[in-house]
């Protein structure tokens, strides 16, 4: 039976794709472990692992974590009778054997001191040859436990990956045929023989243990039977549980589609196409925020500064210098931007582009820079919010989000009971419902009309003729340019460059728009550089695992 820890790893791996991969590409096709119990209580172990490598490799690894009160000694390795060099790092043994694109079989030999626990009536070998810290899959795992001599009085069973795998042979040898074993699984084995087979072993505890072992075996068998019963029950329920939530999700999707369709029908009834540049329902920065789904970057910040020039609050003194004309603005975010650029970064109402670099070159200003930028962004979003362009349906989204939590326990139950297809589907449904709850919103009629008008402008702007552009009023040209620059669309940017090329520079009627075209990139580059300089970075790290088998033992396999 899989542990919850292993299940958590599986679920996490499905939701968040792994970011690390093994340095060596390999598989372990066959593994055979022979444990020869000695009359003195030690255990001579021979392991044979067949690896298939794709690409270059330096060798294999074997982690051998001893149980409490035991030791692992005399570790050696061979290939076809030839001894191989071993490098030890705590419980990790690196067997050096270089090669490329090969199938190799390595034998590992070692002795477990005090591996057999001796009691007054029985002696047991209770051992984890691998545990959940193992990072490799075993294609076919077989473990053989050999008694010191032929015997017929044997108790044997396995746990987790070794469950239902014990076969007691005539001579007393126990074969644990586990087959395929995934990484991250435990697989403790337990074999008990008559104590008379170990006359030279030290008594672990002078008390009987046979009945306790039999009770543990019976308890495990009951657990396994109960597990099988629950597995059958959940297997039968899974299609209905998954089906109910699939229908629930489909109902939500249909509801969302109907909501949007109703808005579009009303928009079609009310909509009047703009002549070319739509009239402003709200400020240009707020319009850009709405059209860019709330993304306010250096392009929008540049557009906001140019919009202050367009509205006459700020005057362009030269290519890189601006000064404040009026501090009384229409919107709070305009006031914040003026205070930030012209009085905190600039000086007494004058802002040079170079001031931005000087300000952000000082590391002590970085936190303040981002706080002021966030304050401006928040004020822009507040303006958008005031216009009720989107119905976020908070109550419905909360209900959907809470209902998605119901799916999570089923995903865990399916995983615990090794019903991986229903588990995967439940996880997908859980994620889909969460995404729906987080993202579902419907534009209001007002929002849909505004969106449609500016989308039409975006489609028409790249194809406007030079004559039609010249026929526009200067204020319309400025709005068109500022919006297209802030949107940061490749086609619109290309059109702006074309307009710059064809404008007659000596025509005074075009002086304002030409100035906008010329300084926009300068301002944007400075804002972009300042954002980069002020940006912070983070880092993450990880920790290794340890032995989780019976008695603190365990192990695993790998390659390098």
N, C-alpha and C positions, 0 to 999 in steps of 0.2 A: 504494500500500500504506500502510495507516495506521501511524503511529509508535506505539511502546509508550506514549509519554507521553499521546497521545490516547486510547489504550485505557484507561489508568489513570483518566483523567477520566471516561470512560463508565461504568466499573465503579463508581467512587466515587459518581457521580451516581445510579446505580440503588440502591446500598446506603444512601446517606444523601441524602435529598431536598434539592435546592438550597434555600439559605436566602436567596439574593439573586435579584432579577429586574431586568430592564432597565427604566429609568425611562420609556422611550418604546416603545410597541408598534408594531412595524414588520416588514416583510419586504422583502428585495431580490429582486424577481422576475426581472429581467434585467440582465446586466452584459456590456458589450462593451468590450474594451481593444484599441486599435490602436497598435502600436509601429512607427514609421516610422524605419528605420535611415538615418542620414545618412552621406555619404561621408567626413565628417571624424571619424566615430566616435561622435558624439552620437546620441541617440535622442529623437525628438519623440513624445510619448505623448498620445493622446486616449482618455479613459475616458468611458463613458456608462452610468450606473446608474439603473435605474427602481425607485423605492421605493413601497411601499404603506403608508400610515400609518393607524393606528386611534387617533384621539384627537389631542390637541395635540402639536405638535413645534416645535422651533426651527431645525432644520437637519440636515445629515448630517455625518459625519466620514469622513476617509480618512487612514489611517496609511501613510506612505511612508518606508520605512527603506532608505537607499541601501546598496549593497554597499561593501566596502572599496575605496578608491581611486576612488570615483565620487561625484558630487554630483547632487542634485535641485534644479533651479532653475526660476524663472518659473512657479510654480504659480498657476493662475487657474481660475475656475469660472463657468459660465454656465447659464442656463435659457432655452431658446428664444431664444438670441442676447443675452439680457440678463445683464450681468455681476453676479456675486454677491460679497458681502463675505466674505473669508477671514480667519480668525484662526488663527495658528500657535502651537503649543506643542511645541517640539522637533520630533519627527517626526509629530506629530498636527496635521492641518489640519481646522479647523471651518468648514464652509460654511454661512453663515447664510441660512436661508430658512424663515420662520415659516409655519405653517398648521395645519389641523385636518382630519382625515378626508379625505386627498387621495392621489392617485397622482401622483408627480412624477418627472421625468427630469432629472437633473443631469449636465452635461458638465464634466469636469475635464481641464485641459491642463497639461503640464509637460515639462521637458527633462531627460534624464539625461545629464550630462556624462561622457564616457569610458565610456559604456554598452557600447560594442562593444570587445571585446578583440581585438587584432590580432597575428597571429603570421606566420611567414615564408611559410606556405602557405594559411592560412585565417584568417578573422575570425569570431568567435562572439559571439552575444548570449545570455548565460546569466543568466537573471534570475528572481527570485521576486516576482511581483506581490502575493502574499499568503503568509502562513506560519501556523504553529500558534498564534501570538498573536492571530490574527483571531477576533473574538467573534461574528461574524454568518454566517449561512448565505447562500450565493449560490444562488438558484433556478435560474439558467441562465447559466453563465460561458463566454464565448467570448473567446479571445485571438488576434489576428492580428498576425503579424510580417511587415513589408513590407521588401524589400531596396531599396537605392537605385535600382536599375534591374532590368529583367527579366533573369532568369538561370535556368539549368536545373540547375546543380550545387549541390544543397542537401542538407544533413544536418540532421535534426530529430528530437527526441524529448522526451517529458515524463516527469516523475517524480511519484510519489505520486498526488495527485488528477488530475494531468495525464497520467498513464501511458496509453498506447494511444489518445491523443486527437489526435496530430499528423497533419495532412493537407496534403501539399505540392501546391500548385496550379501551373498551367502557367507563370505568370509568376514563380514563385519565392516567392510569398507562402505562409506557413505558417499554417494555421488549427488552433488547439488547441480542439477542441470538448469541453469538460469536463462540460457539463451541470450537474447539481446538485452543489454542493460544500458539505460540512458545515463548520461552524466548527471551529477547532482543527486544520485540515489544512494540510500543505505542498503546494506545487504548482509546483516549479521547471520552467522550460522552457528548452530549449537548441536554438539554431539556428546553423548554420555555413554561411558562404558563401565563395566564392573571394575571396582577399585583394585582388585587383585592383579590386574594387568599392569599396574604401575607400582611395583614394590620399591623401587629406588627413588620415588618422588617424595618431595616434602609435603606434609599435610598442610593444606591451606586452612581448613577449619575442621576441627574434630566434631563434626555433627552430620547427621544424615541430610542428603540433598535430593535424593531420587524423587521423592513425592513432590517436592517443590518444582522440580523440572517438569514432571508429568503434569502438574497443575498449570504451570506456565504454558506448556504445549496445548493443553485442553483449552485454556483461556484464549490463546492465540487462534486456535481452530474455531472457537465460537465467534471471536471477533471477525475472522475471515468469512465465516458463514453469514454473519450479520451484514458484513460489508457487501457480500455477493447479493444478499436479499435487497439491500438498499440500492445497489447498483441496478438490479433488474427493475425495481420500482421506479427509480429515476429515469431509466432508459425508456420505460413505457410512458412516463409523464412528459419527457423532454419535448416531443413533437408538439404537444398541446401548449406547454408553457412558452416555447419559442414562437409557436404559431399565434398565440394571443398577443404577444408583444409585437410581432410583425404586423398584425392587423391594426394594432394601436398606432404604430408608427405610420402605416399607410393612411389611416384616418387623419392623422395630424398633417401629413403631406397634402392630402386632398383639401383639408380645411385651409391650409396656408395658400394653396393655389386659388381657391375660391375667393379668399380675402383679396388677393392681388388682382384677380380678374374683376372683382366688383369695383375696385379703385380705378382700374384701367378703363372700365366702361364709363365711369363718371368723368374721367379725364377727357375721353373722346368727346363727351357731350360739352364740356366747358372749354376745351383747349383752343387757343388762338395762337397761331404761329407768329413768332417775332419777325420783324422786318429783316434783321440780320443779327445784330448784337442785342440780346435780351435786356429789357429793363431790369434794374436791380431791385429785387424784393428785400434784400439785406446787403450788408457790405460785401465787397469782393473777397476779403479773407474768409468770411463766413461762408460765402458761396463756394469757394474752393474747398473749404473743410467738408462741406456737405457732399460735393461731387467726388472728393477723394476719400470718402468714408472715414473722416476724422483724422486723416494723415496730415500733419502740419510739419513740413520740413523746411530746409533752407530755401527752396523755391518759393514756397508760400510766404516765408518771412521777407524775401526780396520783393514779392508782389505787394505785400502789405506796406513796405516803405515806399514803393513807387505809387501806391494808391494814395498815400498821404500827400505826395507831390501832385498827383492828379486833382485832388480835392482842394489844394491850396493851403493846407496846413503846414506844409514844409516846402522850402524853396531849394532848388539845386543851384548852388553857388558856382560849382565847377564840376569836373568829371568825378572827383572823389570827395566833394564837400557838400554838406546839406545843412540848412539852418531852419529853425522853427519860426513860422510866421504867426500861427494861431495855436494856442494850447487848448482852447475850448473845442472839443471834438464831438462827433455824433455818437461814438461808441466808446465803452470803457476800455476795450482792447486797444483802441487807437491812442488813448491817453497813456496806457501802460507802455506801449511801444515807444512813444515820444519820451517819456520819463526815463525809460531804460536806455535807449540809444543816444539821446541828446543831452542827458543830464548825469546819468551814472557812468556810461562808457565815454560819451563825449564830454564837452565842457560848455556849460552855460548856454545851452540851446544850439550848439554847433557840433556836428558829427562829421569826422573825417573817417574814411574807410580804414586808414591806418590805425585809428584809435582802437578798432576791434582787435587787431593783432596785438597791440601793446597790452590791451586788457587781458586777453586770454593767454598771453605769454607768461603772465603771473599766475602760478599754480594756485595761489591763495584765492584767486577770483573764480576758479572753475565751478565751485559749488554754487556761488551766487549767480553765475552766468546761467546755469541750468535751472535754478529756482525762478529767475526772472523770465526765462524762456517758457517754463512751464506755466507761470502765472499768465503770460500772454496767450498761450495756447488755451488755457482753461477759460479765459474771458471770451475768446473767439467761439469756443464750443457752447458757452452760455448763451451767446447771441443766437446760435443755430437752434438751441433748445427752446428758446423763447418763441420761435416761429412755428413750433409744433409740426415739423415736416415729416416726422416719423412717429408711428404709434408702436411703442416697444412692448405693449401688452405685458406688463410686469407680472400681473397675477397669474395669467396663463402660463408664462414661462417658468414661474416659480413652481406651479403645479406639475408641469412636465419635468422639471429638474428633480423634484422630490420623487416623482413616480419612477424616474430612471434608477433611483437607488434600490427599488424593489428587484431589479434585474441582477444586481451585484451578488446577493447571496446565492442565487441560482447558478451564476457563473462559478462561484467558489465550490458549491456542492457538486456540480458536474465535474469540475476539475479534480476534486478530492476522490471522486468515485471513477476516475479515469474515463469519463465520457467526454472526450476531447472535442469532437465535432459540435455537440450542443454547447460546450463551454466556449468554444470559439464564436459561435453564433450569438450566444448571450453577451459576450464581451463586445461584439460588434454592435449589437442592439443598444447596450449600455452607452457605448461611445456615441452612437447616432442620436440617441435621445438627449444626451448631454450637449452635443453640438447644436441640435435643434433648439434646446432651451436657451443656450447661450447666444445664438445668432438670429433667432426668429424675430422679425420685426416687419412691419408693413408701412410703406410710405403713405402719408395722408394724401388727399387729393391735391392740396397745395404743394406738398413736397414732390409729388409725381409730376405736376405741371412744371415746376421749376426745373426738375431733373431733365424732363423731356426737352424743354427749351434750350438748355445749355448743351445737351447731347446733339441736338440739331445744329447748333452753332459749331460744335466740334467737328461735325461731319462736313459742314459747308465751308468752314474757314480755309482749309488747305486748297480749295478749288476756286476761291474768290479771284476774279480777274483784277489786273492792275487798275483798270478804269473804275471798277466798282469800289475798290479800296480808296482811290482818290476821291470818290464821290461821298464817302463817309465823313461825317463831322469829326473834328479833332478829338472830341471827348469820346466818341464811339470807337475811334481807332485806339485810343489809350486803354479803354476798357477791354477791347478785344485783345490787345497785346498783353496787358497785365494778367488777364485770365489765362491766356494760352501759355504764358511763361510760368505762372504758378502751377498750372496743371502738370507741367513737365512731360508732355506727350511728344513723341518723336516727330510725328507728322506736323503738329502745330509748331514745334520748334523749327522744323525745316522751312515752314511757310514764313516764319518771322525772319529767318535769314534771307529768304528770297525778297521779302519786302525791303529789307535793309539795302540790298543790292540795287534795287530799281528806284529807290527814293531819290529825287533830285535834291542834293544836299544844299544847294543855294536857294531853294524855295522856302521862304520864311514861314509859309503856311504849314510846312512839314517839320519845322524846327523842334517842336515839342515831342512828337512821336519819334523823330530821329534820335533825340537825346535819350528817350526811354530805351530805344533799341540798343544804343551804344553803351549806356551805363549799366544795363540790367545784368549782363554777364560779369562785369566787374564787381558789382554788389554781391551777386550770388556766390562768386568764387570766394569772396572774403567771408561771407557767412558760412559757407561749406567748410573752409579751413578752420574757422573758429569752432564750429561744432566738433570737428575731428580732434582738435587740440584739447578741448574741454571734456571729451568723452572719457569715461572710466572703463576699466576692464576688470574682469573677475576670473577666478580659476577654481577648478575643482580637483579632488583627489579621491583615491579609493583605498581599501584595506583588504588584506588577504584573509582567507578562511582558515579553519583548523579541523582537527579530528572530531567526528560526531558519532562514531560507532560505539558499540558496547564497551564500557570500561574506559572511555576516553580514547579508544584506538580508532584506526581507520587508515585511509590511504587512497591512492589514485594513480593514474598513469598519464603520460604525456610524451612530448618530443621537443627537441630544440635544434 
